[in-house]
Amino acid sequence: MKQIVKSEKLFFEILDTIDEGIHAVDANGNTIFYNRIAEMHDGMKREEVIHRHILQVFPSLTEETSTLLKVIETKKPIYQMPQTYVNVKGEKIETVNTTLPIMVDDELIGAVEIAKDYTTLKSLSEKLVDLQRKQLSTKATLEQTKFHFEDILTEDEILTQLKKKAKKVAKSDASVLVYGETGVGKELFVQSIHAESNREHSPFIAQNCAALPESLLESILFGTTKGSYTGAVDRPGLFELANGGTLFLDELQSMPLSLQAKLLRVIEDGHVRRIGANRSLKVDVRIVVAMNKDPFTAVGEGSLREDLFYRLNVFSFHIPPLRDRKKDIPLLCHYFIEKFNSKLNKEVQVLSEEVIKRLTEHQWPGNIRELKHVIEFAMTMVDDSVITIHHLPDYLRHTEKEKNKKPLSLRQELERYEIEMIQEALRIYEGNVQKAAKYLKIPRQTLQYKMKRYELSAKNLSE
């Protein structure tokens, strides 16, 4: 009996550390569990909620609007339901909720709601959409894109041919798919296509599809109507804002499959419908998408719908990784040196032969973005006109250091390698812990634990 109580206590402790709000009620609607994050969302203390009926605690809810009571009544789960409400502190909270019935031996004993707080993320996304709308409505003479094909520096034959092909494709209104590893310059390529197209003076709007819940991404893309869900307002989506221009969807394989089906319908018939609306709008938008993995692999893995892939794959471009474009490394280094000379008020002229050799031998998992960070680091460290091996980041001059080091134990070697992997991932993704964790194929919480253990700072590593 003592062991059962101990296990139950451990279970509730675990639930209390999860970074989602968890609210569970029994079959009568009385709260039986309410974790720390739920307290933060609602601005209430646990003792104010536990053992009380949900309608007593939240008087603004009714039997019709409470998802927990609805699930108790229907015994059916409700997935990814957006909710906007003002808590007792007067703070506006935006969550995406999944509510599930709790069944034991086919008997309903309660319901549990898991709420993910997207207040900050949604606020930033909506501000970005509003800013884009204001810029378009004032018809400000702002460049819609920063980059043109002339900005793609290369001496590589394959990439040179891709640029020539893309210039021709740019004049078409057909969909375009661009894929390649992280940091190869896919958005630069996409912006160049828009700048070369007949839509160059029309909107160019970009949206990353990763790290957003389906309901939030759907509302950003298609817009919302007042009353479509709790707290929703009339707001145009990116399809409407991009009308006449180009909509760039990055990391498409991260978009939920059900939302990919809705995207396919828009591409097929050219009509969008705001969430909650009873009529659709005709839009003229060119769709350009990018992926950081081979689309055939994504289709095989089930992260990309096959019908959407073939509809988008009218023209496709694979941007080769930097390790396959060795000729471009000195060219790009010279470009970044000139850029940081101006920014840092320095007069660096050349790289030493040893540095050129080391940079050429490196595999560049972060591609051009990683090379840019390496040169910026070296430019910060150097005091004269020549960048030497000693000015490079530790992980690039490690081989030289190893010659003078005593042999390490297996545990020390593993820790050293783990630190280097984490540092490199954080550099590649500019300090974004979630993306770095995905790159390393470990949970975000695990990466955060290891960063704390090794005293690694995402901010410092991204600079």
Buried (B, 14 or more C-beta within 10 A) or exposed (E): EEEEEEEEEEEEEEBBEEEBBBBBBBEEBBBBBBBBBBBBBBBBEBEBBEEBBBBEBBEEBEEEEBBBBBBBBEEEEBEBBBBBBEBEEEEEBBBBBBBBBBEEEEEBEBBBBBBBBBBEBBEEBBEBBEEBBEBBEEEEEEEBBEBBBEBBBBBBEEBEEBBEEBBEBBEBEEBBBBBBBBBBBBBBBBBBBBBBBEBBEBBBBBBBBBEBBBBBBBBBBBBBBEEBBBBBEEBBBBBBBBBBBBBBBBBBBBBBEEBBEBBBEBBEEBEBBBBBBEEBBEBEBBBBBBBBBBBEEBBEEEBBBEEBBEBBBBBBBBBBBBBEBBEBBBBBBBBBBEBBBEEEEBEBEBBBEBBBEBBEEBEBBBBBBBBBBBBBBBBEEBEEEEBBBEBBBEBBBEEEEEEEEEEEEEEEEEBBEBBEBBBBBBBBBBBBBEBBBBBBEBEBEEBBEBBEEEEBEBEEBBE
